[in-house]
Amino acid sequence: MGRYRGPVVRIARRLGINIAETEKVQRYMDRRPYPPGQHGQRRSRRPSDYAVRLREKQKLRYLYGLNEKQFRNLFEEATRKKGVTGTVFLQLLESRLDNVVFRLGIATTRRQARQFVVHRHILVNGKRVDRPSYRVKPGDVISVAERSKKLVVFQENAEAAKRRKLPMWLEYDPETMTGKFVRLPERDELAIPVNEQLVIEYYSR
């Protein structure tokens, strides 16, 4: 299954989660707090345990914008590492370069962050990186390429970043468009409305 490139709002309403993490999508969901389609407002029967686990897995996968193979590979990597599997899994997802670019405020959405990385606008420790899946490590410095800073989209995002609350594990200076991945986040620092234990159960069935 490839990466989803369709309407974000439709998937967000179906899963009941703001996968874009933007105010615009949230406002739309607040106006229509039910699944899309002509039967969206009908009361459905109680979902099976499998359906509940699948739903949580899909929430997390769409939230980070991964295809099924990428998502499964990261999960399997998390199971081989020391620590609580669910927390390690989330830390691996948060360490992706596209996600870090989004969290810093360099991009307003993960889709936009992925595009910035692929188009070689992003530097890690002064070197261009064009892989959204690149694993950012604690201490790494993420910045916008010098020529790219002149683009309107980066200037607008930098202004918006000044009003954006930055996660505790990141540092960012909108003036220089330079940030730092300070450390891995703790689970209680991640406001992710997903029960990762159900995702573990889904893959362990």
N, C-alpha and C positions, 0 to 999 in steps of 0.2 A: 504494500500500500504506500503510495507516494505522499508527499507533504500536501496538506490541504491548502488550496489557493483560492477557494471560493469566498462568498460573503461571510465576514466574521460574525456579524450580528445573528445570522441564522443559526450558526453552531452555538453561539453564546446562549441564545434563548432555548435551544434544544437541551443543552446541558445544564442550564441554570447558573452559569458562571461567566463573569466578564473576562473572557480569554484574552482580550486586547489590553485590559487594565487601563482603559482610557475613560475619561469622564463622558465623552460623547456616546460611547457604547453603553455605559451605565445608565445614562439618562434615557436612552431608547429602551433598555430592558426594564427600567422602572415604569415606563408607560405601558409596556406590554409584558407583564410578568408571567408569561405562559409560553409553551412551545409554539413554533411557527406552524402554519398550515390551517386548514379549515377545521380540523379536529383538536387544535391546540388547547382550547379552553375546556374540553371535556375531561371529566375525572377518569383517569385511567386506573386499571386494577393494580393491586400491589405487585411490584416487580419481584422477580425471583432473586435469590442470593447472588447468582451468577450475573444477572443484569445489574445489580447494585455495584458489584466489583468492576464490571466492565465499564460502567458509567464513570467511576472514579478514575480508572485508568485513562479513559478518553479525555476527561477533564484535564488531567495533568499533561497528557501528550499534546493536546491542542493548545494549552496554556503556553507551553514552551515552543510550539511550532515544529515538532519533530515528526518524521515519518515513523512507521511502526518498527522498522529494522533498527534505526538509530536509537529509538526509545528502549527497545528490548536489550540492545547491546549495552547501553548505559546501566540498565537494571542489573544485568548479569555481572558487570564490572563491580557494581556496588555490593553484590552478594559475596564477592571474593575479598573485599577489603575489611579491615578491622572496624568495629563500631556498630552502631545500630543501623541496620540495612536501610530503613526508611530515611533516616537523616542523611546518611552517606549518599543515597540516591539523589536527594534534593540538592545536596552540596555539589554533586557532579553536574546537575542541571544548571545550577546557579553559576558554575564556573565556566560555562560556555562563553566564548567571546561575544556572540550576538546578544546573549542575555546581559552580560556586563555592560555593553555599550548602551543597552536600553536602560538598565538600572541607574547608570551614571547620569542619564538625561541627555546624552549625545544624540540619541534617537528617541522619538516619542512612542514608538511601538517596536516590538521585536521584529516584525516584518521589515520595518524601515531599517532597523539595526542590521539585519541580515543583508539587506541591499547595500548599505554603507560598507560593510566588510567585504562583500564580493566585489564591489567596485573599487576596492583598494584605497578607501579614504581613511582607514584606521591603522594606527601604528601600535605595536606592543614593544615596549622598551626601545623605541626609536626605529623599529623595523616594520615594514608593511606586512600585514597578515591578511590573506583573502579567504580564510576558511572560517565560516561561522562556528564550526564545532571546535575550534582551537581551544585548548584547556588553559585558562588563565590561572596562574599560581599566585599565592600570597606574595606581595611585594612588587608584582608586575605593574608597570606604568602604561596606561592606555591613553592615547591621544589622537587628535584629528591631524591629518597630514597638513603641512603648512599651506599648500596651495588650496586645499579644500576648505580651509577656514574662511575663505572669502565668499564661498557660496552662501546664498541667502538662507537656504534650509538649515545650515549649521549655525548661522547667526541667530536665526529665529529660535532654534532649539536651545541655544546657549542662554538666551533671554528667559525662556520658559523654565530652564533648569534652575534659575535663581530663585524661583518660587516653589520649586519642587523639594519635598523632603527626601533627603538622601539616607539610604540604609546605613546602619552603624558600621558595617564592615567595608565601606567604600569611602574614598575621598575624591572630591572633584572641584576644580576651579573653572567656572564657566568663562572667565576672562581669557584664560589661556587654552581652554578646551582640553585640559589635561586632568586625568584622574588616576587613582591608584586602587588596586585590589588589595586591601589591607590584610584581610584574613577570611577564612571560610565562615559563613554565617552559622549560628546556632539555630536549632529548630524553632525555638520560641521567638526568634527574630524574623521568621518568614511568615508573613500574613497570607498564606496560601490556603484557600478554602477547599482543601482536598484531604481526605483521609488516606495517607500513603500506606497504612497498614492493609487497607482493602486492595491496593494495587499489588502489594506483596502477595496477598492471598490469591489474587487473580492469576499471577504467574506461577504460583506454587501448586495450583490445582492439579 
